[in-house]
Amino acid sequence: MGIFLNQWIKVWYEIRKRILAWIIILGLSIFLLKNNIPITSKIHLVNYLFDGVSFKEIELNMVRLPIFWLSYFYGISLILLDTFVQLNKTRAVVLRGMQVSAKKYNFSILCIMNLLCFMYSGIVFWIIIANDRKIIDYRLWLVMYLGTLFFIVVQNIFSKYNLILGLIIPLILLVLTIYIPWQQNPLNSLMLARNSSVGLLAISTVLAEVIFYYVNDYGEKY
C-alpha cells in the first residue's frame, strides 16, 4: 500500500492539470452538443457520443470520423504522455535500494492505471448522465473504463521501447477500428452502434495487463 500511495501521489502531481483540463473540454463538448442536437425517446445523447461507425455504414462507404469518441479514448494517452516512463527512471535507484521487486512495482502501477481510468471514465459518464437523464446505461461506463485502461496499458508496453511508438499505437488501433469492419476486433464494443460483446474487450484488457506485468522493468534504461 505504501508503494502504491507514493507512486500515486507522484503520478497525480504530474498529470493533474492535463486530466482536469481534458475533462473540462469533454464536459463543455457534451454540454454544447446537448444544446444543438435533437434528443428523442429513441436517440439519446450517448448515441451521438459513443455510437461510432456501424458495420452497415462501412459497407455503404458512409464512414465519418467520430470526433468525441476518438477524443475520449485517445485523450487518456495524451494526458499520460511519458509519465510512467519518467516515473520508472526517477524511482529505479530508490526502489532497488528498498529491495522492491519489479513485479511488486508493476502491480502498483497497474493499480494506479485502473484507478485513473475509473476516475476518468466515471467523471465523464456522470457528466453524460447529468446532461441526459433519460437513460442510464452502466454497460457504457464499463466500456468507457475498459477501453481507456486497454489503451494506456498498451501505450506503456510500447513506450518501454519507444515513447513515440507508445503514443502512435493506440491511435492506429482506434483509426483501424473506425475504418475496418473486422467482426472479431475486441475494440468493436467501444462503438455502441456495432452492438458487440464486452467480453472480448475485457479479455484483451486483462491480457494486456498480464503482458505489462511481466515485461516492464523499472530498472531498465529507456
C-alpha positions in Angstrom: 0.0 0.0 0.0 2.9 2.3 0.8 4.4 1.9 -2.7 1.0 2.4 -4.3 0.3 5.7 -2.4 3.8 7.0 -3.0 3.6 6.4 -6.8 0.0 7.6 -7.0 1.0 11.0 -5.5 3.8 11.4 -8.0 1.6 10.4 -11.0 -1.3 12.6 -9.9 1.0 15.6 -9.4 2.4 15.1 -12.9 -1.0 14.8 -14.7 -3.5 16.7 -12.6 -3.6 19.8 -14.7 -3.8 17.8 -18.0 -6.6 15.5 -16.9 -8.7 18.2 -15.4 -8.3 20.4 -18.5 -9.2 17.5 -20.8 -12.3 16.6 -18.7 -13.4 20.2 -18.8 -13.0 20.2 -22.6 -15.0 17.0 -22.9 -17.6 18.3 -20.5 -18.1 21.5 -22.5 -18.3 19.5 -25.7 -21.1 17.3 -24.1 -23.0 20.4 -23.0 -22.7 22.2 -26.3 -23.7 19.0 -28.2 -26.7 18.5 -26.0 -28.0 22.0 -26.8 -27.5 21.7 -30.5 -28.9 18.3 -31.3 -32.4 16.8 -31.3 -32.7 14.2 -28.5 -35.8 11.9 -28.7 -37.1 8.9 -26.9 -35.1 6.7 -29.3 -32.0 8.8 -29.8 -30.1 9.8 -26.7 -27.0 11.9 -26.1 -24.9 8.8 -25.7 -25.8 7.8 -29.2 -24.2 11.0 -30.6 -21.1 10.5 -28.3 -20.4 6.8 -28.5 -22.3 5.2 -31.4 -19.2 5.5 -33.6 -19.4 3.9 -37.0 -21.6 0.9 -37.7 -20.7 -2.0 -39.9 -23.6 -1.0 -42.2 -22.1 2.5 -42.7 -18.7 1.0 -43.6 -20.4 -1.3 -46.2 -22.2 1.7 -47.7 -19.0 3.8 -47.6 -20.6 6.3 -45.3 -17.8 6.4 -42.8 -17.4 9.5 -40.7 -14.8 10.4 -38.1 -16.4 10.1 -34.6 -14.6 13.1 -33.0 -15.8 12.8 -29.5 -15.4 9.0 -29.4 -11.8 9.4 -30.6 -11.1 12.3 -28.3 -12.3 10.4 -25.3 -10.4 7.2 -25.9 -7.2 8.7 -27.2 -7.3 11.6 -24.7 -6.0 9.4 -21.9 -2.8 8.7 -23.8 -2.3 12.4 -24.3 -2.9 13.0 -20.6 -0.3 10.5 -19.5 2.3 11.0 -22.2 5.6 9.6 -20.7 4.5 9.9 -17.1 5.1 6.2 -16.2 8.4 6.1 -18.2 9.7 9.1 -16.2 8.5 7.5 -13.0 10.5 4.4 -13.8 13.6 6.4 -14.4 13.4 8.6 -11.3 12.3 5.8 -8.9 14.6 3.0 -10.1 17.5 3.6 -7.8 15.3 4.3 -4.7 13.1 1.2 -5.3 16.1 -1.1 -5.8 17.6 0.3 -2.7 14.4 -0.6 -0.9 14.6 -4.1 -2.4 11.2 -3.7 -4.1 10.8 -6.3 -6.8 9.8 -5.4 -10.3 6.6 -7.5 -10.0 5.5 -5.6 -6.9 6.3 -2.3 -8.6 4.4 -3.3 -11.7 1.4 -4.4 -9.7 1.3 -0.9 -8.0 1.5 0.8 -11.5 -1.4 -1.4 -12.8 -3.4 -0.4 -9.7 -2.7 3.3 -10.5 -3.8 2.8 -14.1 -7.0 1.2 -13.0 -7.7 4.0 -10.6 -7.0 6.7 -13.2 -9.3 5.0 -15.7 -12.0 4.5 -13.0 -11.9 8.3 -12.2 -11.6 9.4 -15.8 -14.5 7.3 -17.1 -16.6 7.8 -14.0 -16.5 11.6 -14.2 -17.2 11.7 -17.9 -20.0 9.2 -17.5 -21.5 11.3 -14.7 -21.4 14.4 -17.0 -23.2 12.5 -19.7 -25.9 11.4 -17.3 -26.2 14.9 -15.8 -27.0 16.2 -19.3 -29.3 13.4 -20.4 -31.2 11.6 -17.6 -33.4 9.6 -20.0 -31.1 6.6 -19.9 -28.6 5.3 -17.5 -26.6 2.5 -19.2 -23.8 1.2 -16.9 -22.6 -1.1 -19.7 -21.5 2.2 -21.3 -19.4 3.0 -18.3 -17.9 -0.4 -18.3 -16.9 0.1 -22.0 -15.5 3.5 -21.2 -13.5 2.2 -18.3 -12.1 -0.9 -20.1 -11.4 1.0 -23.3 -9.2 3.6 -21.6 -7.5 1.0 -19.5 -6.6 -1.1 -22.5 -5.1 1.9 -24.4 -2.9 3.1 -21.5 -1.6 -0.3 -20.8 -0.8 -0.9 -24.5 0.7 2.6 -24.6 3.1 1.8 -21.7 4.0 -1.6 -23.1 5.3 0.0 -26.3 6.7 3.1 -24.5 9.2 0.8 -22.9 10.9 0.6 -26.3 10.0 3.9 -27.9 8.0 6.8 -26.5 6.6 7.9 -29.9 5.6 4.4 -30.7 3.7 4.2 -27.4 1.6 7.2 -28.5 1.1 6.1 -32.1 0.0 2.5 -31.5 -3.3 3.4 -29.6 -4.2 6.0 -32.3 -3.6 3.4 -35.0 -5.8 0.9 -33.3 -8.6 3.4 -32.9 -8.4 4.5 -36.6 -8.3 0.9 -37.8 -11.4 0.2 -35.7 -13.2 3.0 -37.3 -12.5 2.0 -40.9 -12.0 -1.8 -40.9 -15.1 -3.9 -40.3 -13.4 -6.9 -38.6 -16.0 -8.7 -36.7 -13.6 -10.2 -34.2 -12.0 -6.9 -33.2 -12.3 -6.6 -29.4 -12.5 -2.8 -29.8 -15.8 -3.1 -31.7 -17.5 -2.9 -28.3 -16.2 0.7 -27.9 -18.8 1.7 -30.5 -22.4 1.2 -29.4 -23.7 1.0 -33.0 -21.8 -2.2 -33.5 -23.6 -3.9 -30.6 -20.6 -6.1 -29.8 -19.9 -8.1 -26.7 -17.8 -6.5 -24.0 -16.3 -9.9 -23.2 -13.6 -9.7 -25.9 -12.6 -6.3 -24.7 -12.4 -7.4 -21.1 -10.2 -10.4 -22.1 -7.9 -8.2 -24.2 -7.5 -5.7 -21.4 -6.6 -8.4 -18.9 -4.2 -9.9 -21.4 -2.5 -6.5 -21.9 -2.2 -6.1 -18.2 -0.6 -9.5 -17.8 1.9 -8.7 -20.6 2.8 -5.4 -18.9 3.2 -7.1 -15.5 5.8 -9.4 -16.9 7.7 -7.2 -19.4 8.0 -3.9 -17.6 11.2 -3.5 -15.6 11.6 -0.3 -13.7 15.4 -0.8 -13.5 16.0 -0.7 -17.3 17.1 2.4 -19.0 14.8 4.0 -21.6 
